[in-house]
Amino acid sequence: MTAAAVPPVLVSPLTQALTLARKDLRTELRAGEALLVTAPFGAVALLLAPLAVGVDTPLLRALGPALYWLVVLLFGVMVTMRASAVEPPAQRTVLRLSGVGPRVRLAGRALANGVLLLGFQLVLAPVAVLLYDPNLIGWPWLAPVFVLVAAGLAVLGALADALAVGLAGRTTLGPLLVAPVAVPLLIGATSVVQAGHHGRSPWPWLVLMLTVDLVAALLAAWCARYLEDLT
């Protein structure tokens, strides 16, 4: 008698993406590159601005939110450029042979990036409040802003990381690719804060940020298969 063939277990793309994201987060937890290395540099960048401006408290309060989001944008891109640490070439080959599609791998990377970027923003936020003493009127609107900025940068960073994989200057090329495209996120985040200060509705800026996130996700999904041939 021959043993009955065991039917293959089908795993949904969402489950695969979540598994890859957990794998990336566990690797990052062991390495500590994002929150233990990049976050302190971001805090130092926030500290340098008050030293340059001086004791002009009203000016610091006015500039504080914009400087915070600028640091989140520039240093957040560095958080997303971690392919060499979390996914070496041999591991990418194993994933391909296992039937994990390029869109699923990109989605898993974006999910992990989003979690790390949310943590990065939450770590820097108290530093910005202590240094700049900003006006926190309308602060509940910051919750969706944190999520939208993290989601947009996560997808754009994962896409730029896939484009620059294998290149010697990938850590430099990545920010150059992401920063210009992420400008609407920076404008939207600072404008939501200003709208809250002046009692205006921040919905138009939130819609702008959501649109950028959706366009970035659609672009990443469309490019993923073509990036597979490049890498």
C-alpha positions in Angstrom: 0.0 0.0 0.0 1.2 3.5 -0.8 0.8 6.4 1.5 -1.9 8.8 0.6 -0.6 12.0 -0.9 -0.9 14.9 1.5 -2.7 17.8 -0.2 -0.8 21.1 -0.3 -1.7 23.7 2.2 -2.8 26.9 0.6 -1.8 30.0 2.4 -3.5 33.3 1.5 -1.4 36.2 0.2 -2.4 38.2 3.3 -1.1 35.5 5.6 2.1 35.3 3.7 2.5 39.1 3.8 1.9 39.2 7.6 4.3 36.3 8.1 7.0 38.2 6.2 6.3 41.4 8.2 6.7 39.5 11.5 9.9 38.1 10.2 11.3 41.5 9.3 10.2 42.9 12.7 11.8 40.1 14.6 15.1 40.7 12.7 14.8 44.5 13.4 14.2 43.8 17.0 17.4 41.8 17.2 19.4 44.3 15.2 17.9 47.5 16.7 18.9 49.5 13.6 15.8 51.6 13.4 14.9 52.6 16.9 18.3 52.3 18.6 20.4 53.9 15.9 18.3 56.0 13.6 15.9 57.4 16.2 18.7 59.0 18.3 20.1 60.6 15.2 16.6 62.0 14.5 16.5 63.4 18.1 19.9 65.0 17.6 18.6 66.7 14.4 15.6 68.1 16.4 18.0 69.4 19.0 20.2 71.2 16.5 17.4 73.6 15.3 16.9 75.3 18.7 20.6 75.7 19.0 20.7 77.5 15.7 17.6 79.6 16.3 18.5 80.6 19.9 16.0 81.5 22.6 13.3 82.8 20.3 10.5 80.8 21.8 7.7 82.0 19.5 9.7 81.2 16.5 10.5 77.7 17.8 6.9 77.1 18.5 6.0 78.1 15.0 8.8 76.0 13.4 8.5 73.0 15.6 5.8 71.0 13.8 7.4 71.5 10.4 10.8 70.6 11.6 9.4 67.5 13.3 7.8 66.2 10.1 10.9 67.1 8.1 13.0 64.9 10.4 10.4 62.2 10.2 10.5 62.3 6.4 14.3 62.3 6.0 15.2 59.9 8.8 12.1 57.7 8.2 13.4 56.9 4.7 16.5 55.5 6.3 14.4 53.3 8.5 12.8 51.7 5.4 16.1 51.1 3.6 17.0 47.9 5.5 16.9 45.2 2.7 20.5 44.1 3.3 19.8 43.6 7.0 16.5 41.8 6.8 16.5 40.0 3.4 19.9 39.0 2.0 20.1 37.6 -1.6 19.9 34.0 -0.5 16.7 34.6 1.5 15.1 36.3 -1.5 16.0 33.2 -3.6 14.4 30.9 -1.1 11.2 33.0 -1.1 11.0 33.0 -4.8 11.4 29.2 -4.9 8.8 28.9 -2.2 6.2 30.6 -4.5 6.0 33.8 -2.6 5.1 36.4 -5.2 6.8 39.8 -5.6 3.7 41.7 -4.6 3.4 39.7 -1.4 7.1 40.3 -0.5 6.7 44.0 -1.2 3.5 44.1 0.9 5.2 42.3 3.8 8.1 44.8 3.7 5.7 47.7 3.6 3.8 46.4 6.6 7.0 46.0 8.6 8.1 49.5 7.5 4.8 51.0 8.7 5.1 49.5 12.2 8.7 50.7 12.5 7.8 54.2 11.2 4.9 54.5 13.7 7.3 53.6 16.5 9.9 56.1 15.1 7.3 58.9 15.1 6.1 58.1 18.6 9.7 58.1 19.9 10.5 61.5 18.4 7.2 63.2 19.3 7.9 63.7 23.0 11.4 65.1 22.1 9.8 67.6 19.8 7.3 68.7 22.4 10.0 69.2 25.0 12.3 71.1 22.7 9.7 73.3 20.9 6.8 73.5 23.3 4.3 73.6 20.4 0.7 74.6 20.5 -1.2 71.3 20.9 -4.6 72.6 20.0 -6.3 70.0 17.8 -3.8 67.3 18.7 -6.3 64.4 18.2 -6.0 65.0 14.5 -2.4 63.9 14.8 -3.5 60.2 15.2 -4.6 59.8 11.6 -1.7 61.9 10.4 0.8 59.5 12.1 -0.9 56.6 10.4 -1.0 58.2 6.9 2.6 59.4 7.0 3.8 56.0 8.2 1.8 54.2 5.5 2.9 56.5 2.7 6.6 56.4 3.7 6.4 52.6 4.3 5.2 51.9 0.8 7.4 54.4 -0.9 10.4 53.2 1.1 9.7 49.5 0.2 9.4 50.4 -3.5 12.6 52.4 -3.5 14.4 49.7 -1.6 13.3 47.2 -4.3 14.5 49.5 -7.0 17.9 50.1 -5.4 18.6 46.5 -4.1 22.0 45.3 -5.1 23.4 48.8 -5.8 26.4 50.0 -3.9 24.9 53.4 -3.1 21.4 52.1 -2.2 21.3 53.9 1.2 21.9 57.2 -0.7 19.8 56.5 -3.7 16.7 55.5 -1.6 16.2 58.9 0.1 16.8 60.7 -3.3 14.0 58.6 -4.8 11.5 58.9 -1.9 11.9 62.5 -0.7 10.6 64.3 -3.7 7.5 62.0 -4.0 6.8 62.3 -0.2 6.6 66.1 -0.3 2.8 66.0 -0.4 2.9 64.0 2.9 5.1 66.6 4.5 2.8 69.5 3.3 -0.3 67.6 4.4 1.1 66.8 7.9 2.2 70.4 8.6 -1.1 71.8 7.2 -3.2 69.6 9.4 -1.4 70.9 12.4 -1.8 74.5 11.2 -5.5 74.0 10.5 -6.1 72.7 14.0 -4.4 75.8 15.4 -6.6 78.1 13.4 -9.9 76.2 13.9 -10.2 75.1 10.3 -11.2 71.7 9.0 -8.1 69.5 8.3 -10.1 67.1 6.1 -8.8 68.4 2.7 -5.2 67.7 3.8 -6.0 64.3 5.2 -7.7 63.4 1.9 -4.5 64.6 0.1 -2.3 62.3 2.2 -4.7 59.4 1.8 -4.6 59.9 -2.0 -0.8 59.9 -2.0 -0.9 56.6 0.0 -3.3 55.0 -2.4 -1.4 56.1 -5.5 1.9 54.8 -3.9 0.2 51.5 -3.1 -1.1 51.1 -6.6 2.2 52.0 -8.1 4.0 49.5 -5.9 1.6 46.8 -6.9 2.0 47.5 -10.6 5.8 47.7 -10.4 6.4 44.7 -8.2 6.4 42.1 -11.0 8.7 44.2 -13.2 11.1 44.7 -10.3 11.2 40.9 -9.9 13.0 40.7 -13.3 15.5 43.3 -12.3 16.5 41.6 -9.1 
